Amino acid sequence: MFDDWAWKSYNKVIKEAREPTPFKSAAQKRYKKLRRKNDIYTTKGGHKRPKVGSPYTGKMKRFGTDRLRFENLKEIVDDGIDFSSLEAKEELSSTIWDNEQLKEEVKDHLLQVSHDFMDFMDLDVNIHDLLLVGSMAGYNYSKHSDIDLHIVLDFKDISEDKDLLQRYFSLAKSKWNRSRGTILFGHDVEVYVEDMEDERIPTATYSLTKGDWINRPKRDKMVIDYDGVTKKVNEKMSEIEELENLFQAEEYEEAYEMGMNLRSKLRSFRQSGLDRDGEYSNENLAFKVLRRSKSLDRLNDITKKSYKNMRSAE
């Protein structure tokens, strides 16, 4: 017959095994704590170059770091990200909206940002429209959402080479958002430039110039395919893990090429979903999950380090 301690231990193990996701498991937390405690013994390798190297110079991957897959995006995983924030809210964000009208102080701030951006690019052209788009213009906003401000220009006023202009504006807005980006009521303001002839994504769109909606936000049909999004997230995380393995194996050139391809694929992956099904496409939601879980930061970091190591001389 079991003694009292053994019986309690048995029941504890059974309870942990029945928990819906390993991210909340008490056992999983204990293992992680022990793993970190033992890192000093488990993350040192042997000779990197046996003829000239000293012992324990190689760096090894930590034990037990195979990345756990998302089983259900409605769960709050161990890094504290609540993916239920992707779901539709009952009202527009009261931070910037008042009865579906943009607050005057928000409008004034965004107008000033647009003028500062045009001065930054030193372009003397007419702004045809200023658009507020994305989740902060709809019902699927969250504390993670950016305020997406689109400056609409007629590219023909500048150059006939539209492809060149798109690349230029893409680099300019990235530099602006990194170096001079502003925060409005806790949300980053992201500036984009688009041509007035571009086809617009079918999403909620508000014109600051006209003071009215171009596409009014709707709550109907805002349903998340959690299984589909989870599958796409796991697929992309597997590719990032493969990239990380190449880097750990010091295959820097191959890792750099794979990282650059992955970044390009992810942009196309997200855009294809937006073009087809809008903001609630599986691809766009998967991209947001990857961004919030810091997977995209890992991708960018490994790609940069791969290039640095590839081009560094011993």
Backbone torsions as a table, in degrees:
resi	resn	phi	psi	omega
1	MET	NA	137.1	179.7
2	PHE	-64.0	142.5	170.3
3	ASP	-80.9	173.8	-173.3
4	ASP	-62.4	-41.7	-178.4
5	TRP	-64.0	-44.6	-178.8
6	ALA	-64.5	-40.1	-179.4
7	TRP	-65.8	-41.3	177.8
8	LYS	-65.0	-39.9	178.6
9	SER	-64.1	-40.7	179.4
10	TYR	-62.4	-45.9	-179.8
11	ASN	-65.3	-33.7	178.6
12	LYS	-65.4	-43.4	179.1
13	VAL	-63.8	-43.7	179.3
14	ILE	-61.9	-42.1	180.0
15	LYS	-62.4	-44.3	-179.8
16	GLU	-64.3	-37.8	-178.8
17	ALA	-66.4	-26.4	-177.4
18	ARG	-89.2	-5.3	-179.8
19	GLU	-63.5	142.7	-171.1
20	PRO	-65.1	-26.1	-177.8
21	THR	-147.3	140.3	-178.6
22	PRO	-64.9	-17.8	-177.6
23	PHE	-64.5	-26.6	-178.3
24	LYS	-99.7	-3.2	-173.4
25	SER	-65.8	133.2	175.9
26	ALA	-63.0	-36.4	178.7
27	ALA	-64.2	-43.2	-179.8
28	GLN	-59.8	-39.6	179.6
29	LYS	-67.8	-38.0	177.9
30	ARG	-64.4	-43.3	-179.3
31	TYR	-62.1	-41.5	-179.5
32	LYS	-64.1	-40.8	-179.8
33	LYS	-63.8	-43.0	178.9
34	LEU	-66.6	-38.4	-179.4
35	ARG	-62.6	-43.4	179.1
36	ARG	-65.8	-38.0	178.9
37	LYS	-63.0	-35.5	-176.3
38	ASN	-94.0	5.2	-179.1
39	ASP	-54.8	-34.7	-177.5
40	ILE	-60.6	-26.9	-178.5
41	TYR	-96.4	-22.4	-170.0
42	THR	-108.3	-7.5	-177.2
43	THR	-106.1	11.9	177.3
44	LYS	-106.4	132.5	-179.8
45	GLY	-99.0	-171.1	178.9
46	GLY	-91.6	-146.9	-178.7
47	HIS	-68.2	126.5	172.8
48	LYS	-76.7	-41.2	174.0
49	ARG	-131.8	97.4	-171.4
50	PRO	-54.2	-31.5	-174.9
51	LYS	-75.0	-30.3	-174.7
52	VAL	-124.7	-16.2	-173.1
53	GLY	-84.9	158.7	174.1
54	SER	-92.3	163.0	180.0
55	PRO	-61.9	152.9	172.2
56	TYR	61.1	41.5	177.3
57	THR	-101.1	-21.0	179.2
58	GLY	-76.0	151.1	180.0
59	LYS	-106.7	129.1	-178.9
60	MET	-111.1	157.0	175.7
61	LYS	-72.7	141.5	-179.7
62	ARG	-62.0	147.4	176.4
63	PHE	-66.6	144.1	172.8
64	GLY	71.0	27.5	-177.3
65	THR	-105.3	15.0	171.3
66	ASP	-58.6	127.1	-171.0
67	ARG	-75.1	128.9	-179.3
68	LEU	-71.6	143.0	-178.1
69	ARG	-85.6	150.8	172.9
70	PHE	-70.1	124.4	178.0
71	GLU	-92.3	-31.5	-178.5
72	ASN	-156.1	115.9	-174.9
73	LEU	-67.3	-11.7	177.9
74	LYS	-78.3	-12.8	178.7
75	GLU	-79.7	153.6	171.5
76	ILE	-91.1	113.6	-174.8
77	VAL	-82.1	178.9	-167.6
78	ASP	-69.6	-11.9	176.6
79	ASP	-95.4	10.4	171.4
80	GLY	83.7	16.0	-179.1
81	ILE	-92.6	123.2	180.0
82	ASP	-98.3	103.5	-175.9
83	PHE	-78.7	-5.8	173.5
84	SER	-67.6	-13.9	178.0
85	SER	-67.0	-11.9	177.3
86	LEU	-74.4	-16.6	-175.2
87	GLU	-76.7	160.7	-175.9
88	ALA	-69.5	142.6	176.4
89	LYS	-95.2	168.2	-179.6
90	GLU	-76.7	-32.9	-176.7
91	GLU	-130.8	163.1	171.9
92	LEU	-68.1	160.9	-177.9
93	SER	-62.1	120.8	179.7
94	SER	-71.3	-8.9	178.6
95	THR	-65.1	-39.7	-176.0
96	ILE	-122.2	-10.9	-176.6
97	TRP	-114.5	149.7	174.1
98	ASP	-136.9	101.8	-177.2
99	ASN	54.0	50.6	178.5
100	GLU	64.5	13.8	173.0
101	GLN	-113.9	135.5	-179.4
102	LEU	-67.5	132.4	-179.8
103	LYS	-61.7	143.8	-173.7
104	GLU	-62.3	-39.8	-179.1
105	GLU	-68.2	-31.0	176.5
106	VAL	-69.8	-44.7	178.6
107	LYS	-59.0	-46.0	-179.2
108	ASP	-61.3	-41.2	-179.7
109	HIS	-64.3	-45.1	-178.0
110	LEU	-68.5	-35.2	175.3
111	LEU	-61.9	-41.9	179.1
112	GLN	-65.4	-39.7	177.8
113	VAL	-60.9	-43.2	-178.7
114	SER	-63.8	-40.2	179.1
115	HIS	-67.3	-41.1	177.9
116	ASP	-62.4	-38.7	-180.0
117	PHE	-66.2	-42.2	178.6
118	MET	-64.8	-37.7	175.4
119	ASP	-64.4	-38.6	179.1
120	PHE	-61.1	-38.0	179.1
121	MET	-84.7	-10.1	179.6
122	ASP	55.8	48.2	179.2
123	LEU	-114.0	127.0	178.5
124	ASP	-103.1	75.4	179.5
125	VAL	-133.9	159.4	-179.9
126	ASN	-75.8	138.0	170.7
127	ILE	-88.7	118.1	-177.0
128	HIS	-80.2	-29.0	178.3
129	ASP	-166.0	156.0	172.2
130	LEU	-122.4	122.8	-173.4
131	LEU	-118.6	138.5	170.9
132	LEU	-104.1	116.8	-176.0
133	VAL	-129.9	-180.0	176.0
134	GLY	88.2	-167.9	-172.1
135	SER	-64.9	-30.6	179.5
136	MET	-72.8	-11.6	174.4
137	ALA	-95.9	-2.4	-177.3
138	GLY	-127.6	-159.3	-176.1
139	TYR	-97.0	-0.6	-176.3
140	ASN	-105.1	30.9	178.6
141	TYR	-76.4	163.9	174.2
142	SER	-155.9	-179.8	178.8
143	LYS	-65.7	-17.2	179.9
144	HIS	-86.5	-10.8	-170.6
145	SER	-70.6	142.8	171.5
146	ASP	-92.1	156.0	170.3
147	ILE	-91.8	106.4	-174.9
148	ASP	-89.8	112.0	-179.8
149	LEU	-107.1	116.3	-178.9
150	HIS	-103.5	123.5	176.4
151	ILE	-96.4	118.9	-175.5
152	VAL	-98.1	120.4	178.9
153	LEU	-121.8	163.7	169.4
154	ASP	-96.9	104.3	-174.3
155	PHE	-58.9	-27.4	-178.8
156	LYS	-66.3	-20.3	175.7
157	ASP	-69.7	-16.5	-175.2
158	ILE	-110.5	-49.8	-177.0
159	SER	-161.7	156.0	175.5
160	GLU	-84.1	-13.8	-178.6
161	ASP	-87.1	88.4	-175.3
162	LYS	-66.4	-39.6	-179.4
163	ASP	-61.1	-42.5	179.0
164	LEU	-63.7	-42.3	179.6
165	LEU	-64.5	-40.5	179.1
166	GLN	-61.5	-41.5	178.1
167	ARG	-66.4	-41.2	179.4
168	TYR	-62.2	-48.0	-179.1
169	PHE	-66.5	-33.1	177.8
170	SER	-63.3	-44.1	177.7
171	LEU	-67.5	-40.7	-178.8
172	ALA	-63.7	-44.8	-178.3
173	LYS	-69.1	-33.7	177.6
174	SER	-64.7	-43.2	178.4
175	LYS	-64.9	-41.8	179.2
176	TRP	-63.4	-48.9	-177.2
177	ASN	-63.3	-31.7	179.2
178	ARG	-76.4	-43.1	-170.5
179	SER	-96.0	-30.0	-174.8
180	ARG	-130.2	15.6	-179.8
181	GLY	-59.4	145.5	-178.0
182	THR	-115.8	161.4	178.9
183	ILE	-118.3	129.4	-179.5
184	LEU	-121.6	113.2	-179.2
185	PHE	50.7	43.4	175.6
186	GLY	86.4	0.0	-178.8
187	HIS	-117.6	132.7	175.9
188	ASP	-66.2	137.8	174.4
189	VAL	-94.2	116.3	179.6
190	GLU	-105.1	124.6	-178.0
191	VAL	-98.9	136.3	176.5
192	TYR	-130.9	155.6	175.2
193	VAL	-121.2	132.4	178.4
194	GLU	-135.5	155.8	178.5
195	ASP	-83.9	143.1	-178.8
196	MET	-63.8	-17.4	179.3
197	GLU	-93.0	-3.2	179.4
198	ASP	-66.6	145.5	172.5
199	GLU	-76.2	131.1	-174.7
200	ARG	-91.9	142.4	177.3
201	ILE	-64.3	136.9	-179.3
202	PRO	-72.9	81.0	-180.0
203	THR	-140.8	170.6	179.3
204	ALA	-58.7	127.7	-176.5
205	THR	-140.2	126.5	-179.8
206	TYR	-118.3	131.7	179.5
207	SER	-92.8	117.2	176.6
208	LEU	-70.9	-32.2	-178.7
209	THR	-66.7	-42.8	-178.5
210	LYS	-89.7	-17.4	-177.4
211	GLY	67.4	34.3	-176.7
212	ASP	-154.5	167.1	-179.9
213	TRP	-80.0	139.1	168.1
214	ILE	-92.3	-46.1	170.9
215	ASN	-126.1	110.6	-178.5
216	ARG	-72.6	138.4	-179.0
217	PRO	-67.1	145.4	179.6
218	LYS	-131.1	145.0	179.1
219	ARG	-94.7	-18.6	-179.1
220	ASP	-71.6	150.3	-179.3
221	LYS	66.2	13.5	176.8
222	MET	-92.5	73.6	-176.9
223	VAL	-116.5	131.4	-178.9
224	ILE	-91.7	128.0	173.3
225	ASP	-86.2	85.3	-172.9
226	TYR	-61.6	-39.0	179.4
227	ASP	-64.5	-43.7	-179.5
228	GLY	-65.8	-41.9	179.1
229	VAL	-65.5	-43.5	179.7
230	THR	-58.7	-43.3	179.6
231	LYS	-60.4	-44.7	-178.6
232	LYS	-68.2	-38.5	177.6
233	VAL	-61.1	-46.3	-178.5
234	ASN	-64.9	-36.8	178.0
235	GLU	-62.2	-45.6	-178.5
236	LYS	-70.1	-35.8	178.0
237	MET	-65.3	-34.5	177.3
238	SER	-64.2	-39.7	178.6
239	GLU	-66.6	-38.1	178.3
240	ILE	-67.9	-36.3	176.0
241	GLU	-63.9	-40.0	177.8
242	GLU	-62.4	-40.6	176.5
243	LEU	-61.3	-44.3	-179.8
244	GLU	-62.2	-37.8	178.3
245	ASN	-64.8	-39.3	177.0
246	LEU	-62.1	-41.5	179.8
247	PHE	-65.1	-43.6	179.2
248	GLN	-62.5	-31.2	178.8
249	ALA	-82.6	3.7	178.4
250	GLU	65.2	25.9	173.1
251	GLU	-89.5	70.4	-168.0
252	TYR	-68.2	-40.1	-178.6
253	GLU	-64.9	-45.2	179.3
254	GLU	-66.3	-37.8	179.0
255	ALA	-65.6	-40.8	179.7
256	TYR	-63.6	-46.2	179.7
257	GLU	-62.3	-42.1	179.3
258	MET	-66.0	-40.3	179.3
259	GLY	-62.3	-44.3	179.0
260	MET	-64.6	-40.5	178.0
261	ASN	-64.9	-40.6	179.7
262	LEU	-64.1	-42.1	178.8
263	ARG	-61.4	-43.1	179.0
264	SER	-66.3	-42.3	-180.0
265	LYS	-63.5	-39.1	-179.3
266	LEU	-66.7	-37.6	176.5
267	ARG	-63.3	-45.8	179.4
268	SER	-66.9	-38.3	179.1
269	PHE	-58.1	-47.8	-179.8
270	ARG	-68.1	-43.8	-176.4
271	GLN	-64.0	-37.5	179.8
272	SER	-63.6	-38.4	177.6
273	GLY	-68.0	-41.6	178.1
274	LEU	-62.2	-43.8	-179.3
275	ASP	-64.4	-35.0	-174.8
276	ARG	-85.4	-51.1	-171.7
277	ASP	-124.5	4.8	178.4
278	GLY	78.9	-161.0	-171.9
279	GLU	-65.9	-23.5	-178.7
280	TYR	-94.6	17.5	174.2
281	SER	-68.4	151.9	179.0
282	ASN	-58.9	-37.3	-177.2
283	GLU	-66.4	-44.3	-179.1
284	ASN	-67.3	-41.3	179.3
285	LEU	-68.0	-37.4	176.6
286	ALA	-62.7	-40.7	178.2
287	PHE	-60.8	-42.6	179.6
288	LYS	-64.5	-39.6	178.5
289	VAL	-63.6	-43.9	179.1
290	LEU	-62.6	-38.3	180.0
291	ARG	-68.4	-44.0	-177.9
292	ARG	-70.8	-28.5	179.5
293	SER	-85.6	6.2	177.7
294	LYS	69.8	11.7	178.8
295	SER	-66.4	-36.4	178.4
296	LEU	-68.2	-34.1	175.5
297	ASP	-64.1	-40.2	177.2
298	ARG	-62.0	-44.4	179.9
299	LEU	-58.9	-49.4	-178.7
300	ASN	-65.1	-40.7	-178.2
301	ASP	-64.5	-44.8	-179.6
302	ILE	-66.4	-39.4	179.3
303	THR	-62.2	-44.4	179.1
304	LYS	-64.8	-44.2	-179.9
305	LYS	-65.9	-34.6	178.9
306	SER	-63.5	-43.2	179.1
307	TYR	-65.2	-42.5	-179.5
308	LYS	-61.4	-45.7	179.2
309	ASN	-68.8	-35.0	-179.5
310	MET	-65.4	-36.1	-175.9
311	ARG	-97.6	0.3	179.7
312	SER	-86.8	139.4	178.8
313	ALA	-92.3	144.2	178.9
314	GLU	-77.0	NA	NA
